Amino acid sequence: MRCDILPCVSLARVCGTQRALSLRAALMRGALVTAANWPVILAQFIVTSLFRLALAVPVVGGVFMVAVLVQADVQELFAAGFRPAAGLVVASLLHKPVALGSFALAVGIVALGGGVVSFLARAGVLATLANGERHAGEIQRPPFRLEGVRNASAFDIESFVSAVRRFGRRFVVLGLWLYLSYALVVIGAAAGLVAGADLAARSGSPLVMPVAALVVSVIALLCVAALQLFYALVQAATATTDCQLGAAVVRVGKFVYDDVRQVMGVFGVVMALVLLATAGSVLATAGLALVAWVPFVGLVVVPLQMAAWLVRGVVFHYLDLAAWSAYQSHYRRHAEGASFDADLRAVRMFGA
């Protein structure tokens, strides 16, 4: 019996879908699976946009409150955008603890509620992609056929809602841990800036504070990138193997240890694409700002800005989900390979 089973396990190991993908194949597979499930891109875009719109409500209220308290012009407060306006509100209310506490409470409630809704929607989106990737076959291999795209299409409302019910609680808990991690990064960055200011005051050198701010910013950005990557990988492990968060963290640690080159390759390529898309978005925004000064032609700026906002949002969400699908493809093959290793060890141990 042992001689019969071992070749079967080895053949499955060689020919099965658990073979590791190259970087190009993983990215191609993730892009095609995400495109085949295009409704989830729109779903995530809509939920994220509504979340940001809801978060803007307390910021607008805070700006009006500051305008009343300091007798400032509301238009000037909004001139740089919503995020600078929020920072200006906090800076203006530092000496008014009651008003600052009310503003922080309002933003916190909206952020928590909107975050929970976003995490629940994310559970349905990623479970749909995982299900589509599981049935996609070798979709990344040319020639590309419509049949492969149809096999990878797994979106329907009933399955989406079922996935939210199945994975929603775990994704919410994971998202809250991400929020807490972000808060720790912010606290650490603030502590680093305070230490840099103290060092600059003691040394008297004008270069100390800029260097300290640069170092703190780089470290904070690296921490945020690492958190985002780990967050995506834990989501992939949870959605693929339907395991608890603790088990997912352990499995992700082993996965990263075994396939760190593949993971970092996907991360690097997608980050480069995001930077290119961001640069293109900035150039398009600058171009529209110039068009706004042209008589009569400037009337079309608003619809062009709306179109650019829609395209930018869809593109960025597509890149995010395509990268996640590439991670999930790698992880599923790694998990299946580990399962085959366990089967092979069992055969060797008990087969006779």
N, C-alpha and C positions, 0 to 999 in steps of 0.2 A: 504493500500500500504506500509506503514511504516513497518508493521510486516512481509511483504513478502521480503522486500529489505534487512533489517538488517541481517537476517540469511545468505543471499547470500554473503553480504560483509564480514561477520565474517568468513564464510566457506572459501571464497577466501583468506582471511588473514591467515587462519590456513594452508590450503593445497597448496597455491600458491607458486611460486618460490621465493617470497620475504622473506622466512624464513631465519634467520641468520644462517650462516655456522659455524661449529666448526673450530678451527685452523687447525686441521689435514685435514678436508674436504676441506677447502679453499686452502691449499697448494697442496693437491692432484688434485683439480680441475684446479688450475693454471698450474700445471706441465703437466697435460693431454691436456689441451687446447693448450698450447704452443707447445707441441710435435705434436699435430694434425696439427698445422700450421707451421711446421718446415721450409718452405721456408723463412719465415720472419726472422728466426734466421740467416740464411745465408745472407739475404739482409742487416740486421743491421751489421753483422760482416764485410761484404765487404765494406759498406759505412764507417764504423768506421776505418777500416784498411787504406782505401784510404785517409781519412782525416788525419790520423797520418803520412802517407807517405808524403802527401803534406806539412804538418807542418814541417817535417824534412828537406825540401828543404832549407828554409831560415836559419835554424840552421846550416846546412852544409856550406852554403855560409858564415855565420857569423864566423864559425870556421876557414875557409880558410882566411877570412879577418884578424882575430886575428893572425893567423900563419904568415901572411905577415907583420903585424904591429909590433909584438913582436918577430918575428923570432923564433917561437916555432915549435915543431914537431906535425904535424897533427894527427899522430897515437896516441901520448900521450894525445892530447886533447879529442880524442874519446874513450879513454881507459875505462872510467867509464860509457859510454852510452850517449844517446842524451840529456836527461834532465840535467845531470851534465855539459855536454858540453855547453848547452844554458846558464846555470848559470855562467859558466866560461867566456863565451863571454861577458855577461853583466858586470861582475866584471872587465874584462880586458879593456872594453870600457868606464868605468865610467869617465875617464879624457879626453875622445874624444867624445864630445856631438854630433857632426855631424854623426860620424860613428854609435854611439849608437842609435841616432834617426832613422837612416836609417834601422838598424837592427830591432828595435821595430816596425817601420812602416811595414816592410815586414812581420814580424811574425803576426802583427795585421790584415793585409789584408787577409793573408792566413787563419788565425783562424776565421775571420768573414765569409769569403766565405765558408770555409769548414763547419763551424757551421750551416750556413743557409741550406746547402745541407743535413746535418745530421738531422736537425730539420724537414725538409720536408719528408725525408725518415722515420723518427720516426712517423710522422703523419699517413702514410700509414700502418706501422707495427702495431701500437697500435689500429688503427681503425679496422684492420683485426682481431686482437685478440678479440676486444670487440664484433665484429659481430659473431665470432666463439663461444665465451662464451655465447652469448645470445641464440644461437640455440643448445647448447650442451646438454640440458636436465640435468638429474641427472648423469652426466658422472662420478662423483667422488664416486658413490655408487657401491660397488662390487655386483655381479661379473662384471669385466670390459670387455666390448664387443667392437668388431670392429665397430659395427654400431654407437655407441656413438662417437667414434673417427671420423668417417666419417661425422656425424652431426656437429661436432665442427670444421671441416676443412672448412675454409671460404676464403682461398687465391686463387685469380686469378688476373692476370695483370690488367684487366679492373677495377675491384673493388679497387685495390691498387692505381691506378692512380686517380680514382674518389675520394678516401679518401684523397689523397694528395691535390687535388684541393679544397676539402671541408674544411679540417682542417688545411691545410698548413700554412696559414697566422697566425692563432691563435697560432700554435705551434712555429712558428718562433718568434713571439712577446714574448711568454712565455720563450723561450730559451734565448732571449736577456736579459730579466729580470734576468734570472738565471746567465748569464755572469756578469751582473752588481752586483748582490749579491755576487758572488765570488770575484769580485774586491774589494768590501767593506770589505769582510772578510780578504783579503790579506792586505789591508791598515790598518785594525784594528790590525792584527797580527804584522805588521811591527811597528806600533805605540807602541804596547805592548812590543816588543823586545827593542825598543829604550828606553822606560821608564825603563825596567829592567836593561839595561846597565847603565843608568844614576844612578839608585838606587844602583847598584853594585859599581859604582865608588865612590859614596858618603859614602857608608857603609864600603867599604874596605874588605868585606867578600867574599871569593871565592865561596861560595855556593849560593849567591843571583842570579847570572846570570843563572846557570843551572836550579834552581828551577823556575825562571821566564820563561825560555824557555820551560820547561815542562808544566807549567800552560797555557802558550799561545798556545802551540801546541795542548793540550787537548781541550781547548775551541774552537780553530779553527776547529779541526776535528769534534767536536759535532755540530758546526754551519753548516759545510759542509754536515754532515749526515742529519740534520734537513732540510736543503734546498733541498737535493735530495729526501727526503721523501715527502715533500710538493709539489715539482715539479711533482713527479709521481702521487700523488693524484689529483692534478689539471688536469693533463693529463687524468686521468681516468674519472673525472667528465665531462670534455669537450668531450671526445670520446664517453661516454655512453649516455649523455643527449643532446649532440649537442648544448650546451649553450655557451654564451660568457664568456670570461675569468673572468670578474668581478663577474658574477653569479656563475661561477665555484668555485672561491675563497670562496664566502659566503657559498656555499653548502658543500665544503670540511671542513670548520670550524665547521659546524653543525655535519657533519659526524664523524669527529675526536672526538668531544665532546660526541657524543652518543656511539661510538664504539671504544674508544681509546684502550681498552684491545686487541681487535682483530687486530687492525692496528699495535700496538707495538709488538704483538705476531708474526705476519708475518715478520715484520722488524727484530726482534731478531733472528728468525730461519734462515732467508735468510742471515743475516750478519754472523751468525756462519758458515753456509755452504760456504760462500765466503772466510772466514778466513781459513777454512779447505782446500778449493781448492787452495788458495794462498800458504799455507804451503806445500801442495803437489807439486805445481809448483816450489817452491824454491828448494825442495829436488830433484826433477827431473832435474832441471838445474844444481845443484851441482853434481849430478851423471854423467850427460853428460860432465861436465868439467873434472871430473876424467877420464872418458873414453877417452877423447881427448889426454891424455898423453900416452895411450897405443899404441905401434907401430902397424901400419897397421889397427888395429881396430879403431883407431881414424879417419880413412877415412869416417866412417859411421856417424860421429857426425853431420855433416851438414844436411843430410836428417832427422836424428832423431830430430834435433833442429827445423826443419821446421814442422815436424809432431807434435811435442810438442806444437809449437806455434799455429798451427791450432786447436788442441784439446783444449788447454787452452782458446783460443778466443771463440770457440763455446760453451764451458761449461760456461764461465762467462756470455756470452750474453744470454744463455738459463736460467741461474739463474735470471738474471735481468728481462727478459720478463715473466718468471713464477711468480716471485714476483709481477710484475705489474698486471698480470692477476688475481692473488689472491686478490690484492687490489680492482681491478675492479669488481670482483664477489661480494665482500662485499659491495662496493659502490652501485652497481645496486640493490641489495636487500634492502639496506637502502633507496634508492630513491623510489623503488616500495612500500616499507612499508610506507614512508611518503605520497605517493600518495593515498594509501588505507586509511590512517588516515584522509586525506582531504576529501575523498569520504564519509567516515563514518560520519564525522562532518556535511557534507552537507546534508546527509540523515536525521540525527537527527534534523537538523535545519529546513529543509523544508518539510520533509516527514510528511504525516498526514493520 
